[in-house]
Every structure is written in structure tokens, then in C-alpha cells.
Amino acid sequence: MSEERFEDGWYVDERCTNCDVARQLAPGLIGEVDGRSAILRQPRDHAEARLIHAAAYACHTRSIRRPGGRLDPAQDPFPMALDDTVYLCGHNSTHTAGANSYLLRRPDGTAMMVDTPRWSTALAARYEELGAITDVLLTHRDHVAHGRRYADRFGARLWIHEGDLDAAPDADHVLRGTDPAEIADGVIAYPLPGHTQGSVLYVADERYCFSGDSFYWSRTTGDLEVAESVTWYSITELAASLARTAGRLRFEWLLPGHGDRRRLPADEMARRLRKLTAHTRELRPRPVDLTAVRW
């Protein structure tokens, strides 16, 4: 029987950088083929059409395309609720290598932005609809590109760690050292040098972990992973950071900049984090290789 197609003609153009974002949002429809994303099959119903539109609106190179022109703005799902507290911003930026960014709602009706999407005034207005944004939290130097513009638009405080301060010297708040710091009620910053010298992860409400590029969920291995082939500062320092920090962390949601998201019971997440800590301790420095990441 021939498969029924709801929408046809979707394709991935040659600008794809294999960042994995589209595959996170439209699994089964978009997959990795020869080191880049490719359409595996066309959407068959409204639900699948929504998934592929989400992938298209998140793709930082706008490589998810269909014949006949522009995407339909009415199909833009972002910011996309992951639950009642965290939203995925979408509209990833070429200036952050296509990293994911998030909005974290707080009990008082305000919100925080963790890393940033591409910049536009229209997007900023859309994100503000979720509540006054008080803080823009940068996880590390690779994701600073639009931090100051969003912070200024929102009247928000911009945060970064001193190890990466040269990438955002106009930050309003600078995290220092390696001790955790409570930066707002229920929100703790954990410096985690390794991927970069100033990498930080943020944990909110003992439920959400915004890990930047320090670690992520891999669909390939079905587990937590570090991007050992893309460690700009020191894999040895990352191992030490995990050993120092992992036992203090408690969360259910893993929300990285690159790599997939995952929700697990807190005890299971802690078990896997202990395993990752032990594994990272065995790793040794290697040349940076962007093609070797196990998405």
C-alpha cells in the first residue's frame, strides 16, 4: 500500500551543519544521512506537519524547506512549552552554532532566558508575553552572541562566569570560582570548567538542569554524554568539575544547548550522572573534531 502524504516536497538544503536540532524536534521525519540532516519521509497528518514546521523554525540555517516559498508564520510554534515552567525558544542562531535556548518561568510571574535565540525585536516581544524577563543566563562563551541585546531589550541582568568574561565583558553579574551560587530563589549556578574555562550549568527548583554544552542526552547511546571531541578548554578539567559537582545536583529535566533533552526520575538521572562522571575521568585530551559527536 502506498503511504498517504499530508504535505509533500519538504527537503534539507546544502547549508545544513548537522547541528541535530531538526532531528530533536521531528524524529522519524528527519534523520542523519551521510553527516547531515535529511528528510526520511514526508508528514502524513497535522501532528507530523507541526513537528516538521517546528524543526524548520528552529533550524539556524533555515535549511528545512519546502517548494514554493516562505514558511507560514502561523505554523511557528515558539516559544514551545516543554511543561508548565520551561519553554524552548526555537529560532536558533548561526552565531551560537545553532544552540538551543530556553525560557524559565518563575512563581512570581517573571521569567529567565537561558542562552539566547537569534535576535529580532519581533521575537523579543513574543518571549516577553510569557512574563517580564529579569535575567539572561549565559552558560559559556560560545552562546553569548545576542545576550547583551536581549538583556537590554528586557531590562534584564546578564550573567556569565569570569572564565569566559572576555566574551561578554559588559555582563552585569560575573560568577567567580567553582563554588555554587544561588542567583535567585530556587536557581543555582554551578561553575563547571571543562568545555570552556567559564562553563556554567544552572539548576532550577531541583527539577531543571540547563547544562549548556557540558553534557547532554545522546539518542545514539541512550545515555548522558560529554562532547569529548568538542572540548575547547580541558577534558581533564571537565572530569574534575563533574567529580566535584555531580553529587550536589538533583534534577529531572536535562536541557542542554547542543544534544537532546531528556526527562527522567531524579534518582535515575543521578545514577546516570555518576556513571558519566566515572566515564569522563577515563577520557584523555584529543583534537577537536566536530564530526565525531554522538548525537
SVG drawing of the C-alpha trace seen along z (x, -y; Angstrom):
<svg xmlns="http://www.w3.org/2000/svg" viewBox="-4 -48 49 50">
<polyline fill="none" stroke="black" stroke-width="0.4" points="0.0,0.0 1.4,-3.4 1.8,-5.7 -0.6,-8.7 1.2,-12.0 -0.4,-15.0 2.3,-17.5 4.9,-16.9 8.1,-18.4 10.0,-19.0 13.8,-18.8 17.0,-19.8 19.3,-22.2 23.0,-22.2 23.5,-24.7 22.8,-22.1 25.6,-22.0 24.4,-18.7 23.7,-20.5 20.9,-17.9 18.3,-20.5 15.8,-19.4 16.2,-15.8 15.4,-16.5 12.1,-18.1 11.0,-15.9 12.3,-12.4 11.3,-9.8 10.7,-12.5 14.2,-14.0 17.3,-11.8 21.1,-11.9 22.3,-10.7 25.9,-11.0 26.8,-13.5 23.9,-15.9 20.1,-16.0 17.8,-14.6 14.1,-14.2 13.3,-10.5 9.7,-10.8 7.0,-13.4 4.5,-14.2 1.3,-12.2 -1.1,-14.3 -1.5,-17.6 0.6,-16.4 3.6,-15.5 3.2,-18.7 3.5,-20.6 6.7,-18.7 8.4,-19.5 7.4,-23.2 8.9,-23.3 12.1,-21.8 12.1,-24.4 11.6,-27.3 14.4,-26.1 17.0,-25.4 19.7,-28.0 20.5,-27.9 16.8,-27.7 17.7,-24.6 14.4,-22.7 12.5,-23.9 9.5,-23.2 9.0,-24.2 7.0,-27.4 8.5,-30.0 8.4,-31.1 7.3,-29.2 3.8,-30.0 4.2,-32.3 1.0,-30.8 2.9,-27.4 5.7,-28.9 5.2,-27.1 7.8,-29.0 8.2,-29.6 7.2,-25.9 6.1,-24.7 8.1,-21.6 6.0,-21.7 4.3,-24.4 7.6,-26.0 10.1,-25.7 9.8,-26.8 12.1,-26.1 12.8,-29.4 13.4,-27.9 14.8,-30.3 18.3,-29.1 21.2,-31.4 24.0,-30.9 26.1,-32.9 25.8,-30.3 26.3,-27.3 22.6,-26.5 22.4,-26.1 19.1,-25.7 17.9,-28.3 15.2,-28.3 12.7,-30.4 12.3,-29.5 9.1,-30.8 9.3,-31.7 6.5,-31.5 6.2,-35.3 5.2,-35.6 8.7,-36.7 11.0,-34.6 14.6,-34.0 16.2,-33.3 19.0,-30.7 21.3,-31.3 19.7,-33.1 17.9,-32.5 18.6,-34.6 18.0,-38.3 14.9,-40.2 12.6,-42.7 9.6,-40.6 11.0,-37.5 11.8,-39.5 8.3,-40.8 7.0,-37.2 9.2,-36.0 8.1,-38.9 4.5,-37.7 5.4,-34.9 6.3,-37.5 8.9,-40.1 12.3,-38.6 14.6,-39.6 17.8,-37.7 19.7,-36.3 21.9,-33.4 24.8,-32.5 26.2,-29.1 29.5,-29.8 31.4,-31.8 30.0,-30.1 26.5,-31.2 27.0,-34.9 26.2,-36.3 22.8,-38.0 23.0,-38.1 23.5,-41.9 20.8,-42.8 18.2,-40.6 19.2,-41.8 19.0,-45.4 15.6,-44.9 14.2,-43.2 15.9,-45.4 17.4,-42.2 20.7,-41.3 23.2,-39.5 25.2,-36.7 28.5,-34.9 31.4,-33.2 34.7,-35.0 36.5,-32.3 34.6,-33.4 34.2,-37.1 36.3,-38.2 33.5,-37.0 30.9,-39.2 32.9,-41.9 29.7,-44.0 27.9,-41.4 26.1,-42.7 26.9,-39.8 30.0,-37.7 30.2,-34.3 33.5,-33.5 35.4,-30.5 34.0,-27.0 31.5,-27.1 27.8,-27.0 26.0,-30.3 22.2,-30.9 21.4,-33.7 17.7,-33.8 15.2,-31.9 15.5,-28.3 18.0,-28.9 21.6,-27.8 24.6,-28.4 27.3,-25.6 30.6,-26.6 31.7,-23.6 35.0,-24.4 35.8,-22.0 34.0,-22.5 35.2,-26.1 37.0,-27.7 33.9,-29.5 31.2,-26.9 28.3,-27.0 25.2,-24.9 22.1,-26.3 19.7,-24.2 16.2,-25.4 13.9,-24.1 15.9,-20.8 14.0,-19.9 15.6,-21.6 19.3,-21.4 20.4,-23.8 23.7,-22.2 25.0,-24.4 27.5,-22.2 28.9,-20.4 26.8,-17.3 23.7,-16.2 21.4,-13.2 22.6,-11.1 20.0,-9.2 22.8,-7.2 23.9,-5.8 20.7,-6.2 22.5,-7.9 24.2,-11.1 27.3,-12.0 30.0,-14.7 31.1,-16.1 34.6,-14.8 35.5,-15.6 34.4,-19.2 36.1,-20.3 37.7,-23.7 39.3,-24.0 40.1,-20.7 38.5,-17.3 40.6,-16.7 39.1,-19.9 35.6,-18.7 36.2,-15.4 37.3,-17.3 34.3,-19.6 31.9,-16.6 33.6,-14.9 33.2,-18.0 29.7,-18.8 27.7,-15.7 26.9,-14.7 25.3,-18.1 23.0,-18.0 19.4,-16.9 17.1,-17.4 14.7,-15.6 15.0,-17.6 18.2,-17.8 18.1,-20.8 21.4,-21.2 22.5,-23.7 23.6,-21.1 22.3,-17.5 18.9,-16.2 16.7,-16.9 15.6,-14.2 13.3,-13.8 13.9,-11.0 13.2,-10.5 15.7,-12.4 17.2,-9.3 17.7,-7.7 19.3,-10.9 21.6,-11.0 22.7,-7.4 23.4,-8.2 25.4,-11.3 27.5,-9.3 28.2,-6.9 29.1,-9.8 31.4,-11.2 33.3,-7.9 33.5,-7.6 34.8,-11.2 37.5,-10.5 38.9,-7.9 39.0,-10.2 42.1,-11.9 42.6,-15.0 42.0,-14.7 41.9,-17.0 38.7,-18.9 36.5,-17.0 33.0,-18.4 32.0,-15.4 32.6,-12.9 29.9,-13.9 27.5,-11.1 24.1,-12.7"/>
</svg>
